[in-house]
């Protein structure tokens, strides 16, 4: 090992919400960490749509990060409303948002900016794509970047998502296709340019489901509507669609919804801009690993699951907060800290991954939307 190689005591790979929450909680406790991210800058790409941040997970993480009050100032009023329709566009359930719910919505970009702004300058090293990682002995890891740069670390944390470069140091597990394909699209300036769609979708979360298909949507803070067109279908289907030809892509997606109500089909036909395909993958339920000195995972790198429990971002943030707190509580004993973290992480992520798989089968069912209605009715009974 070259003695001139830069050394970072704690290196976090990935500046997503989980990695940033970890860095912030460590900073609160006076512990320095360095975060490496492949994006060229914080503005390099869109951060996606709205997130509902749950009281017991994401909000708990924000309290640990001492950012909860700032978070509340940025939430989207009305975002906890919900509508459930069938494929004939009949509204079967409608919930308002009176501001008393425990899952307020925030724009993902606003939340990321809040976390970034709470960190010291140069905590995040942008344009730092990891090409390779390897142990070099004594609990030290060498990380090689795509630009040829190299550094070492005594604690390597993989917060680098579904296709983590760090995970293979701990586990041979790889994400598998869940059977669900998404096509994402937007309706911009909805009130002015797409008023019928705006009325149909409402102010919060929207489900139209049936026959192993779904149109899932929510309203963004900029007034646009973001939609996920979802189909339970063979993994190869998306590769047969030419997404460089937007008209052809719309036709291919619409063909999957040929017997749906015209107003639902128009949500696809009227999309602004290109359509974006996405395969939904998941790690095995109960994914875990044997201890390896000086390395761990959080967020999707640890427990990638489908989005149908609504917990991905919340869990990543709570992972980051718990890891940060464990490292602070066991200062000077990294392996004790990692053991305490795993004891929290493994049972929680297994239970949530199971909920996610069950949620997938609830939404994408030959009997939908009845199982989805039954699920929310059961929630109502438990809250009563």
Secondary structure as UniProt FT lines:
FT   TURN            3..4
FT   STRAND          6..13
FT   HELIX           17..28
FT   TURN            29..30
FT   STRAND          34..36
FT   TURN            42..43
FT   STRAND          50..52
FT   TURN            55..57
FT   HELIX           58..64
FT   TURN            65..66
FT   HELIX           68..72
FT   TURN            73..74
FT   TURN            77..80
FT   STRAND          82..85
FT   TURN            87..88
FT   STRAND          91..95
FT   STRAND          105..107
FT   HELIX           108..117
FT   TURN            121..122
FT   STRAND          124..125
FT   STRAND          130..137
FT   TURN            138..139
FT   STRAND          140..145
FT   TURN            146..147
FT   STRAND          150..158
FT   TURN            162..163
FT   HELIX           167..169
FT   STRAND          176..187
FT   HELIX           190..193
FT   HELIX           195..201
FT   STRAND          205..210
FT   TURN            211..212
FT   STRAND          213..219
FT   TURN            221..222
FT   STRAND          225..232
FT   TURN            235..236
FT   HELIX           237..240
FT   TURN            243..244
FT   HELIX           246..255
FT   TURN            256..259
FT   HELIX           262..269
FT   STRAND          272..282
FT   TURN            285..286
FT   TURN            293..294
FT   STRAND          295..297
FT   HELIX           300..303
FT   HELIX           307..309
FT   HELIX           312..329
FT   TURN            330..332
FT   HELIX           334..363
FT   TURN            366..369
FT   HELIX           370..383
//
